[in-house]
Each structure stands twice: as C-alpha cells, then as structure tokens.
Amino acid sequence: MKFYKINYLLNKIESVNQVKCKKIFEDHKDRFLVAPGSLAKHQNWKGGYIDHLEEIMSMAYNFYGFMFKERKPDFTLSDSLLVLFLHDLEKPFKYVEPKTKFTSDLEKEEFINSVLKEYKIKLNNKQKIALKYIHGEGEDHNSKKRIQNPLGAFCHMCDNNSARIWFSYPNK
C-alpha cells in the first residue's frame, strides 16, 4: 500500500471544504505535528496523530478504487477523506499545551462541531452521520435499524485498521 502526506490527501477533497480543511491544518500545524494519536492505544508517540491521519486517509485513497470497482458505494472518495480528516480533530487540542479538557464524548463532539462552525465547513447528511458514528454505533446500536451508514462503515474500517492492527507502525 502506498502512503501519502497530508497535503496531498487534503488536495483530494473535492469540495469547498478542501480549502477550509487546509486552513485548519495550517492554523494548528504545530499541534497536529506533535500530538500523539492517543495516550496508550494507537500511534502513542510524538507526531502519532499526523501519522494516524496520513495512514487512514491513505488507506481510504488506496482501498476505495479496489473495493468499489464493481459495486459502487453511495459516497465518494472525497467524502471519506473529509470525514477521516475531521474524525479525531479534538486530539491535538486534548494532548498539546495549552490543553483542552474533555470529560465526555459529547464534549468532544461539540468541540469538533464548534471547529466546523468556526471554519464554515458544511457537511451533507451522509457526512454528518459518518462523522458521528465513525467509531461505531455505541449506545445508539439498534438490532432493527442500521445506524452507521456505508460512508461511516468505510471510514470506521480505515480508522479501526490503523488503531487496532497497525497501532504501532511506524513506531518512532
């Protein structure tokens, strides 16, 4: 699998959100480049956050064409790159001084939504649902109703692979 740098991957977002995501990255580059991906579970070294982002976005870039050659999904590669870029946006603020303290998943979600609002990032309904359920359905799981949409499942697959299978690569 080929791995790509964040600037290349952000250029593959095909919407007005591309410029806005680049602006988030540039405005907070110092945090993005030093934050760990987590404290213990995955990419838990200095710079692990950007390693994680580049890894999951590269997976989406590589897997999309392969997986959907014959069975077309109801989302684009661009949709997945956008959701993956945004999915752990609180981490550079949570782990790098000055730190923002989050006491619940709801607070993390509200923080991400405040950044989306600040940078005027507009998500369609599919993207909103995928971002909300990228880490799974959790307490919203329903045996009679699909909660996580195909975009969320694809993004979850990329994120889960990085966090649970490739969690220590490239260990710095």
C-alpha positions in Angstrom: 0.0 0.0 0.0 1.3 3.5 -0.8 1.2 6.1 1.9 0.7 9.8 1.2 1.4 13.0 3.0 -1.4 15.1 4.5 -1.1 18.0 2.0 -1.5 15.6 -1.0 -4.5 13.9 0.7 -6.2 17.2 1.6 -5.9 18.2 -2.1 -8.1 15.1 -2.9 -11.1 16.6 -1.0 -13.3 17.8 -3.9 -15.4 20.5 -2.4 -15.2 24.0 -0.9 -14.3 22.2 2.3 -10.8 21.4 0.9 -9.6 25.0 1.4 -11.2 25.0 4.9 -9.5 21.8 5.9 -6.2 23.1 4.7 -6.8 26.2 6.8 -7.5 24.1 9.9 -4.3 22.2 9.3 -2.2 25.3 8.7 -3.7 27.2 11.6 -2.9 24.3 14.0 0.0 22.7 12.3 2.2 22.9 15.4 -0.3 20.9 17.3 -1.0 18.4 14.5 2.6 17.6 14.0 3.5 16.8 17.7 0.3 15.4 19.1 0.2 11.6 19.8 -2.6 9.6 18.2 -3.7 8.5 21.7 -2.1 8.2 25.1 -1.8 4.4 25.1 -3.8 2.5 22.4 -2.5 3.7 19.0 0.2 5.9 17.5 1.0 7.0 21.0 4.3 8.8 20.2 5.1 12.4 19.4 3.7 13.0 15.9 1.5 9.9 16.1 -1.7 12.0 15.3 -0.4 13.1 11.9 0.9 9.5 11.3 -2.6 8.2 12.1 -4.3 10.8 9.8 -2.0 10.1 6.9 -2.4 6.3 7.4 -6.2 6.3 7.5 -6.6 8.8 4.7 -4.0 6.8 2.6 -6.0 3.6 3.3 -9.2 5.2 2.0 -7.3 6.5 -1.0 -5.9 3.1 -1.8 -8.9 0.9 -0.8 -11.7 3.0 -2.4 -10.9 2.1 -6.0 -10.1 -1.5 -5.2 -13.2 -2.2 -3.0 -15.7 -0.4 -5.2 -14.5 -1.3 -8.7 -17.7 -3.3 -9.3 -20.0 -2.4 -6.5 -20.3 1.4 -6.4 -20.9 3.0 -3.0 -23.3 5.9 -2.3 -20.4 8.1 -1.3 -17.2 9.5 -2.9 -13.6 9.1 -2.0 -13.6 12.8 -1.2 -16.4 12.2 1.3 -14.3 9.6 3.1 -11.2 11.8 3.1 -13.1 14.7 4.6 -14.7 12.6 7.4 -11.4 10.9 8.2 -9.6 14.2 8.4 -12.2 15.6 10.9 -12.9 12.5 13.0 -10.3 13.0 15.8 -10.0 16.7 15.5 -10.1 17.2 19.2 -6.9 15.2 19.9 -4.3 17.9 19.0 -6.1 20.2 21.5 -6.5 17.5 24.1 -2.9 16.4 24.1 -0.9 19.5 23.3 -0.4 22.5 25.6 -2.5 24.5 26.2 -4.7 21.5 26.6 -8.5 21.5 26.3 -10.1 19.1 28.8 -12.9 16.9 27.6 -14.9 14.9 30.1 -17.2 13.1 27.7 -17.7 12.0 24.1 -20.4 14.6 23.8 -17.9 17.4 24.7 -15.5 16.1 22.0 -18.4 16.0 19.5 -19.4 19.6 20.5 -15.7 20.7 20.2 -15.4 19.3 16.7 -18.8 20.9 15.7 -17.5 24.2 17.0 -14.4 24.0 14.8 -16.7 23.1 11.8 -18.7 26.1 12.5 -15.7 28.4 13.0 -14.2 27.3 9.7 -17.6 27.3 8.0 -17.3 23.6 7.0 -20.6 22.3 5.6 -21.3 18.6 5.8 -24.1 16.9 4.0 -26.3 14.5 5.9 -24.2 11.4 4.9 -21.0 13.0 6.1 -22.6 14.1 9.4 -23.9 10.6 10.2 -20.5 9.1 9.2 -18.6 11.6 11.4 -21.0 10.9 14.4 -20.6 7.1 14.0 -17.1 6.6 12.7 -16.1 4.9 16.0 -19.2 2.6 15.9 -22.8 2.9 16.9 -22.2 2.6 20.6 -25.3 3.1 22.7 -27.3 4.0 19.6 -27.0 0.5 18.3 -30.3 -0.9 17.2 -30.8 -4.5 16.0 -33.7 -3.5 13.8 -32.2 -0.4 12.2 -28.9 0.5 10.5 -27.4 3.4 12.3 -23.9 3.6 10.8 -24.1 4.4 7.1 -21.8 3.0 4.4 -19.6 6.0 4.5 -19.2 5.7 8.3 -18.5 2.0 8.0 -15.8 2.6 5.3 -14.2 5.3 7.5 -14.5 3.1 10.6 -12.8 0.3 8.7 -9.8 2.5 7.9 -9.6 4.0 11.4 -10.0 0.6 13.1 -7.3 -1.0 11.0 -4.9 1.8 11.9 -5.9 1.9 15.6 -6.2 -1.8 16.2 -4.0 -3.6 13.7 -1.3 -1.1 12.7 -1.3 0.7 16.0 2.5 0.7 16.5 3.6 1.4 12.9 5.6 3.4 12.2 6.8 3.3 15.8 9.1 6.2 16.3 
